[in-house]
Amino acid sequence: MGHILIHNGTLIDGKGGKPVQDGAVLIKDSIIQDVGPLYSIKLPSPNLEKIDTQGGFILPGFVDSHVHIMFNGFRIEDPLFTPLSYYFYQAGESLRRTLEAGVTTVRDAGLADYGVKKAVDDGLIQGPRLQISVMPLSITGGHFDLWMKSGIEVKTSYRGLPESVCDGPDEVRKRVREVLRAGADVVKVMVTGGVMSANDRPEHPQFSREELKIMVEEASYRGVSLMAHAHGAPGIKNALMAGITSIEHGTFLDEECLDLLLEKDAWLIPTLLVNQHNQELAQEGKLPDYSQGDSQEVAQLLEKNMKIAYQAGVKMAMGTDSGVAPHGQNLRELSLLCGIGMTPMEAIQAGTIRAAELLGWDDRIGTLEKGKIADVVVSKKDPLAHIESMGNPDNINLVLKAGEVVKAIRIP
C-alpha cells in the first residue's frame, strides 16, 4: 500500500491543543507517518493518494468504552423468538453502523464472544476493533440472572458463552477463569442491580467485597482488569475497595464514592445516552412495566451526580451503552458530556485519548500522532462550535480504520 495524505482540513489531534488550520495526516499502511500543518510534512513523490477533506475537521477515531454489540434493545423475551444465528447477522450490521458513526474501537460490555472479535480482526465483517468481556458475571437473582419469577430462564446460550451466575469464593474464581478461557480482554461484573432487569433494583449491591477481591485477584494473574456495572453507592464502594477501577453508570454515587474514585484513581463511565434513550422510550410508553420506575429515578439522579463527579475531578471516559440505546448514534454522548460541564474539547478527549487510556491502548490509538494506528475521522461541521453535530452520522464524511477507508461521503 502506498502513502495516503488527508489534507485541507482543520486538525483536532485529541491532545487538547489549539486546532491546526490547513492540517494534514500522512499515512503509510496502517500507521501515521506525520501529522501537523501541511507545510511541515515532507511528502513522498510516488504512490501518494490524496484525500481532500474540503474544509472538514480531522479527528482521531473515537473509542466507545461501553457497548453491547450483540444487543439491539434489551427485551428479556427476545431469546424466546429469535434464532441464535440471527443475533450474529444483526451484530454485523450494528458493527458497521458503529464504525461509520466514527467509532473505530469499542469495549464490549457483554455477550460479544471471541468469534465476533476474530471475524472483525480477520476482515470477514466490517467494524471497530474490539475488547470483549464475553459474559457479565452475576449473583443468583442478580442483574444478569435471567431466571424469571415464573420459573422460566430466558437467555441466549451456546458453547462460546460461559455461564454468568456465580456465588461464593470458589464459584466466582472459577467463573473468572472461564470467561478468560473464552477470550475475555476485560472481566465484566454486575455489582448492583439494574434498570432493565426484572428481579432487582439499581441501588441494591450484589457480590460481597470478598467475592469481588477474588475476581480482581484472579484476573490480575493474566494482566486483565475488571469493569463494574454499578448504580448504587454501596456496590460502587465495594467495587472500588476490591480494586476495580472502571465504574459503569455510577448513578447513586455519594461523597464517599467520589473520595474513593479519586483516591483509587478510578474511571467513571457516565453512559448518559442510554439514560436519555430510556426516557424517550418511557415517554412513548415502550419501556416494560418493571423498568418504568427505575428509569425515572435514574434519570433524576444521573445527570446531577455526573455534574458533581466532573466538578470533583473524577476521571471520565465516553461510554454509551449502545445496544440498549440504538447503535450508530454513539457520538450523541459527546453533547451530553458537555451537558454535565465538559467543554467540547474535553468531551472529544473523553471519547478519544481518555477512553484509549481506560482500555490500556493509549500507546496506539486515541490521538493523531506519528507512530500511532491511523484511525481518522473527518466531520463536516466544527465539533468545537457544534458538538451536537457529531451525533449525526451524516456529519461524518470520512472514516479510516488502521489506514483503510471504510466510509467516504462526497470526498474524491
PLY file of the C-alpha trace (Angstrom):
ply
format ascii 1.0
element vertex 412
property float x
property float y
property float z
element edge 411
property int vertex1
property int vertex2
end_header
0.00 0.00 0.00
1.26 3.49 -0.83
1.01 6.65 1.20
-2.29 8.42 1.92
-2.43 12.15 2.63
-5.53 13.54 4.33
-5.43 17.31 3.90
-7.30 20.63 3.52
-8.94 20.48 6.92
-8.71 21.72 10.47
-6.76 19.28 12.63
-8.01 18.42 16.12
-5.47 15.82 17.19
-7.01 14.74 20.51
-4.21 16.11 22.66
-6.23 19.16 23.71
-4.20 21.86 21.98
-5.36 24.59 19.64
-6.79 23.29 16.34
-4.37 23.43 13.42
-5.54 25.20 10.28
-4.63 23.61 6.94
-3.81 20.43 8.83
-2.84 17.12 7.32
-2.18 13.49 8.24
0.26 11.32 6.28
-0.35 7.57 6.48
1.67 4.58 5.30
0.00 1.20 5.54
-1.82 1.32 8.90
0.45 3.81 10.70
0.55 7.60 10.92
3.85 8.80 9.46
3.43 12.51 10.15
0.77 14.97 11.27
0.54 18.75 11.52
0.27 21.76 9.22
0.56 20.69 5.60
3.63 22.85 5.02
5.51 20.94 7.76
5.02 17.49 6.22
7.57 16.09 3.78
5.55 14.38 1.08
6.76 11.28 -0.75
6.51 11.73 -4.50
5.49 8.25 -5.74
2.32 6.37 -4.81
0.71 9.25 -2.89
-3.09 9.12 -2.65
-4.56 12.45 -1.60
-7.88 12.80 0.21
-9.16 16.38 0.25
-11.44 16.92 3.25
-12.88 20.04 1.61
-12.54 22.13 4.73
-13.65 19.43 7.15
-12.39 18.74 10.66
-9.84 15.95 11.09
-10.07 13.99 14.37
-8.84 10.71 15.85
-11.11 7.70 15.60
-13.43 7.57 18.60
-13.49 4.94 21.34
-16.74 3.82 22.98
-15.86 2.10 26.22
-19.29 0.58 26.92
-21.32 -1.07 24.15
-23.30 -4.27 23.64
-22.78 -5.24 20.02
-24.99 -8.34 20.37
-27.98 -6.34 21.69
-30.49 -4.30 19.73
-32.63 -3.05 22.54
-32.82 -5.04 25.76
-36.02 -7.06 25.80
-35.83 -10.07 28.10
-38.29 -12.05 25.98
-36.31 -11.78 22.72
-34.47 -15.14 23.03
-37.84 -16.89 23.05
-38.46 -15.80 19.46
-35.06 -15.06 17.91
-32.90 -17.83 16.36
-29.36 -17.79 17.69
-27.78 -17.21 14.27
-29.87 -14.09 13.74
-28.01 -12.29 16.54
-24.71 -12.66 14.69
-26.04 -11.33 11.38
-27.61 -8.46 13.29
-24.30 -7.78 15.06
-22.59 -7.40 11.69
-24.94 -4.55 10.82
-24.50 -2.98 14.27
-20.72 -3.11 13.94
-20.86 -1.45 10.53
-23.14 1.34 11.78
-20.90 1.94 14.78
-17.81 2.21 12.59
-19.50 4.54 10.11
-20.57 6.78 13.01
-16.87 7.45 13.66
-16.18 4.88 16.40
-13.15 2.80 15.47
-12.67 0.98 18.79
-15.17 -0.38 21.32
-15.10 -2.19 24.62
-17.99 -4.64 24.60
-19.70 -4.95 27.97
-21.21 -8.37 27.44
-22.23 -11.15 25.01
-19.86 -10.50 22.10
-17.75 -13.65 22.03
-14.29 -14.40 20.64
-15.73 -15.37 17.25
-17.22 -11.89 16.77
-13.90 -10.28 17.65
-11.97 -12.62 15.35
-14.37 -12.03 12.46
-13.64 -8.29 12.71
-9.90 -8.81 13.12
-9.79 -11.14 10.11
-11.82 -8.77 7.94
-14.80 -11.10 7.49
-17.09 -8.33 8.76
-16.53 -4.61 8.99
-16.49 -2.99 12.41
-14.45 -1.28 15.10
-11.68 -3.24 16.81
-12.99 -4.91 19.93
-12.12 -5.51 23.52
-14.56 -8.13 24.79
-15.83 -9.23 28.20
-17.76 -12.23 26.75
-20.19 -12.83 29.64
-21.10 -10.48 32.52
-20.93 -12.12 35.93
-23.96 -12.01 38.23
-25.14 -13.35 41.57
-28.15 -15.63 41.75
-31.13 -13.30 41.40
-28.90 -10.52 40.16
-28.76 -8.24 37.15
-27.70 -10.97 34.71
-29.55 -13.91 36.21
-32.30 -14.42 33.64
-34.48 -16.78 35.64
-37.93 -15.16 35.87
-40.37 -15.44 38.75
-42.37 -17.74 36.50
-39.57 -20.28 36.86
-38.55 -19.87 33.21
-34.97 -18.94 32.28
-34.85 -16.64 29.25
-31.32 -16.39 27.91
-29.09 -16.86 24.89
-26.87 -19.89 25.42
-24.24 -21.71 23.35
-20.76 -23.16 23.73
-18.92 -19.86 23.23
-20.61 -18.27 26.25
-19.76 -19.35 29.81
-22.50 -19.20 32.43
-22.96 -15.83 34.12
-24.29 -16.75 37.57
-21.82 -17.47 40.36
-21.95 -17.30 44.17
-19.27 -17.64 46.79
-15.47 -17.59 46.63
-14.93 -20.84 44.69
-17.61 -20.19 42.06
-16.58 -16.60 41.32
-12.93 -17.62 40.92
-13.89 -20.42 38.55
-16.22 -18.18 36.53
-13.48 -15.57 36.02
-11.22 -18.36 34.78
-13.97 -19.48 32.38
-14.53 -16.06 30.81
-10.78 -15.60 30.45
-10.58 -19.04 28.80
-13.34 -17.88 26.43
-11.19 -14.94 25.31
-12.21 -12.05 27.55
-9.97 -8.96 27.38
-11.76 -7.48 30.40
-13.99 -9.05 33.05
-17.47 -7.53 33.44
-19.20 -7.89 36.79
-22.61 -6.72 37.98
-22.01 -5.22 41.42
-25.54 -3.77 41.67
-28.96 -4.32 40.21
-30.02 -2.63 37.02
-32.68 -0.54 35.33
-33.67 -3.13 32.72
-33.80 -6.25 34.91
-36.96 -7.72 36.41
-35.71 -9.14 39.71
-33.63 -6.40 41.34
-33.28 -2.65 41.80
-30.38 -0.46 40.64
-29.37 0.66 44.14
-29.03 -2.86 45.60
-25.45 -4.19 45.98
-24.55 -7.59 44.51
-21.50 -9.73 45.33
-19.64 -9.32 48.60
-16.41 -7.37 48.78
-14.61 -10.67 49.40
-16.02 -12.16 46.20
-15.03 -9.07 44.21
-11.47 -9.16 45.58
-11.17 -12.76 44.42
-12.29 -11.76 40.93
-9.76 -8.93 40.81
-7.00 -11.21 42.04
-7.78 -13.96 39.53
-7.99 -11.57 36.56
-4.74 -9.87 37.63
-2.82 -13.11 37.11
-3.35 -12.56 33.38
-3.00 -8.79 33.49
-6.73 -8.31 32.93
-8.83 -5.60 34.60
-12.50 -5.51 35.64
-15.37 -3.23 34.69
-18.25 -2.95 37.14
-21.88 -2.27 36.28
-22.63 -0.14 39.34
-25.59 2.15 40.10
-25.95 2.13 43.89
-23.44 3.66 46.28
-22.81 0.50 48.40
-21.97 -1.51 45.27
-19.73 1.25 43.92
-17.81 1.32 47.20
-17.48 -2.47 47.28
-16.10 -2.47 43.76
-13.59 0.32 44.39
-12.41 -1.17 47.70
-11.93 -4.52 45.96
-9.66 -2.93 43.37
-12.00 -2.45 40.38
-11.06 0.74 38.56
-13.80 1.13 35.92
-17.22 2.07 37.28
-20.02 1.98 34.71
-23.06 4.27 35.28
-22.43 5.41 38.89
-25.95 6.79 39.27
-26.38 6.88 43.05
-22.80 7.77 43.97
-22.30 9.78 47.16
-19.46 11.81 48.65
-17.66 8.72 49.92
-17.84 7.22 46.42
-16.30 10.39 44.98
-13.47 10.27 47.53
-12.79 6.63 46.65
-12.88 7.28 42.90
-10.25 9.97 43.37
-8.18 8.02 45.89
-8.11 4.89 43.69
-7.56 6.92 40.50
-10.53 5.06 39.06
-12.62 5.77 35.98
-16.29 6.66 35.83
-18.27 5.92 32.64
-21.46 8.03 32.75
-23.43 6.30 29.91
-25.68 9.33 29.54
-27.00 8.33 26.14
-28.76 5.18 27.32
-30.43 7.16 30.10
-31.74 9.68 27.57
-32.90 6.85 25.30
-34.77 5.17 28.15
-36.56 8.43 28.86
-37.57 8.69 25.23
-38.92 5.13 25.37
-40.77 5.87 28.62
-42.47 8.90 27.07
-43.57 6.71 24.16
-44.86 4.00 26.54
-42.33 1.47 25.24
-40.48 0.56 28.45
-41.53 -2.64 30.27
-43.58 -2.06 33.42
-40.76 -3.35 35.63
-38.38 -0.68 34.23
-40.61 2.39 34.36
-39.97 3.36 37.99
-36.26 2.58 37.96
-35.78 4.50 34.73
-37.40 7.65 36.10
-35.43 7.51 39.34
-32.15 7.02 37.48
-32.96 9.90 35.13
-33.47 12.28 38.04
-30.13 11.46 39.63
-27.69 10.58 36.86
-27.09 13.98 35.27
-26.96 15.70 38.67
-24.40 13.27 40.09
-22.29 13.21 36.93
-22.01 17.00 37.16
-20.83 16.64 40.75
-18.31 13.96 39.79
-16.97 16.03 36.88
-16.56 19.10 39.11
-14.75 16.94 41.69
-12.17 15.93 39.07
-13.12 12.26 38.65
-11.64 10.69 35.50
-14.30 10.06 32.86
-14.33 8.29 29.51
-17.05 8.04 26.89
-19.32 5.03 27.07
-22.83 4.89 25.67
-24.40 1.51 26.48
-25.24 1.31 22.78
-27.13 -1.88 22.14
-29.50 -0.90 24.90
-29.52 2.50 23.18
-29.51 2.30 19.34
-26.27 1.50 17.54
-24.74 4.12 15.27
-25.65 7.13 17.42
-22.68 6.76 19.76
-21.31 10.28 19.37
-24.53 11.80 20.72
-22.80 11.11 24.03
-20.38 13.99 23.38
-23.02 16.71 23.65
-24.44 15.00 26.75
-20.97 15.12 28.33
-20.96 18.84 27.64
-24.28 18.96 29.48
-22.55 17.85 32.69
-19.90 20.56 32.36
-17.26 19.40 29.90
-16.03 21.71 27.19
-16.38 20.34 23.66
-12.63 19.66 23.61
-12.85 17.74 26.89
-15.78 15.73 25.54
-13.80 14.87 22.40
-10.89 13.76 24.57
-13.26 11.66 26.72
-14.13 9.83 23.52
-10.58 9.55 22.21
-7.43 9.69 24.37
-9.19 9.24 27.73
-11.14 6.19 26.56
-7.95 4.82 24.97
-6.19 5.22 28.34
-9.01 3.33 30.05
-8.62 0.44 27.60
-4.83 0.47 28.04
-4.35 1.24 24.35
-3.31 4.90 24.51
0.12 3.95 23.13
-1.51 3.02 19.82
-4.84 4.89 19.45
-6.67 7.95 20.83
-4.68 10.77 19.22
-3.33 11.68 15.82
0.40 11.26 16.41
3.31 9.87 14.49
3.64 6.13 15.08
0.06 5.51 16.15
-2.52 3.44 14.30
-4.16 5.51 11.56
-7.72 5.77 12.87
-9.04 9.04 11.42
-12.48 10.67 11.36
-13.49 13.76 9.38
-16.60 15.76 10.28
-18.25 18.36 8.07
-19.11 20.73 10.93
-16.78 22.18 13.53
-17.22 19.96 16.61
-15.91 22.66 18.92
-18.68 25.01 17.81
-21.37 22.41 17.11
-20.64 19.41 19.32
-24.18 18.08 18.84
-23.44 17.60 15.12
-21.12 14.71 15.98
-24.13 12.62 16.95
-25.41 12.67 13.38
-23.64 10.00 11.27
-24.39 12.07 8.14
-21.99 14.69 9.52
-19.16 12.13 9.46
-17.72 12.37 5.94
-14.73 10.10 6.26
-13.64 7.21 8.49
-10.33 5.37 8.29
-9.62 2.39 10.50
-5.95 1.35 10.57
-5.31 3.32 7.37
-8.18 1.74 5.43
-11.00 3.95 4.18
-14.20 2.41 5.50
-16.51 5.37 4.85
-16.18 8.24 2.39
-19.03 10.62 1.52
-18.54 13.15 -1.28
-14.78 13.16 -0.83
-12.85 12.36 -4.04
0 1
1 2
2 3
3 4
4 5
5 6
6 7
7 8
8 9
9 10
10 11
11 12
12 13
13 14
14 15
15 16
16 17
17 18
18 19
19 20
20 21
21 22
22 23
23 24
24 25
25 26
26 27
27 28
28 29
29 30
30 31
31 32
32 33
33 34
34 35
35 36
36 37
37 38
38 39
39 40
40 41
41 42
42 43
43 44
44 45
45 46
46 47
47 48
48 49
49 50
50 51
51 52
52 53
53 54
54 55
55 56
56 57
57 58
58 59
59 60
60 61
61 62
62 63
63 64
64 65
65 66
66 67
67 68
68 69
69 70
70 71
71 72
72 73
73 74
74 75
75 76
76 77
77 78
78 79
79 80
80 81
81 82
82 83
83 84
84 85
85 86
86 87
87 88
88 89
89 90
90 91
91 92
92 93
93 94
94 95
95 96
96 97
97 98
98 99
99 100
100 101
101 102
102 103
103 104
104 105
105 106
106 107
107 108
108 109
109 110
110 111
111 112
112 113
113 114
114 115
115 116
116 117
117 118
118 119
119 120
120 121
121 122
122 123
123 124
124 125
125 126
126 127
127 128
128 129
129 130
130 131
131 132
132 133
133 134
134 135
135 136
136 137
137 138
138 139
139 140
140 141
141 142
142 143
143 144
144 145
145 146
146 147
147 148
148 149
149 150
150 151
151 152
152 153
153 154
154 155
155 156
156 157
157 158
158 159
159 160
160 161
161 162
162 163
163 164
164 165
165 166
166 167
167 168
168 169
169 170
170 171
171 172
172 173
173 174
174 175
175 176
176 177
177 178
178 179
179 180
180 181
181 182
182 183
183 184
184 185
185 186
186 187
187 188
188 189
189 190
190 191
191 192
192 193
193 194
194 195
195 196
196 197
197 198
198 199
199 200
200 201
201 202
202 203
203 204
204 205
205 206
206 207
207 208
208 209
209 210
210 211
211 212
212 213
213 214
214 215
215 216
216 217
217 218
218 219
219 220
220 221
221 222
222 223
223 224
224 225
225 226
226 227
227 228
228 229
229 230
230 231
231 232
232 233
233 234
234 235
235 236
236 237
237 238
238 239
239 240
240 241
241 242
242 243
243 244
244 245
245 246
246 247
247 248
248 249
249 250
250 251
251 252
252 253
253 254
254 255
255 256
256 257
257 258
258 259
259 260
260 261
261 262
262 263
263 264
264 265
265 266
266 267
267 268
268 269
269 270
270 271
271 272
272 273
273 274
274 275
275 276
276 277
277 278
278 279
279 280
280 281
281 282
282 283
283 284
284 285
285 286
286 287
287 288
288 289
289 290
290 291
291 292
292 293
293 294
294 295
295 296
296 297
297 298
298 299
299 300
300 301
301 302
302 303
303 304
304 305
305 306
306 307
307 308
308 309
309 310
310 311
311 312
312 313
313 314
314 315
315 316
316 317
317 318
318 319
319 320
320 321
321 322
322 323
323 324
324 325
325 326
326 327
327 328
328 329
329 330
330 331
331 332
332 333
333 334
334 335
335 336
336 337
337 338
338 339
339 340
340 341
341 342
342 343
343 344
344 345
345 346
346 347
347 348
348 349
349 350
350 351
351 352
352 353
353 354
354 355
355 356
356 357
357 358
358 359
359 360
360 361
361 362
362 363
363 364
364 365
365 366
366 367
367 368
368 369
369 370
370 371
371 372
372 373
373 374
374 375
375 376
376 377
377 378
378 379
379 380
380 381
381 382
382 383
383 384
384 385
385 386
386 387
387 388
388 389
389 390
390 391
391 392
392 393
393 394
394 395
395 396
396 397
397 398
398 399
399 400
400 401
401 402
402 403
403 404
404 405
405 406
406 407
407 408
408 409
409 410
410 411
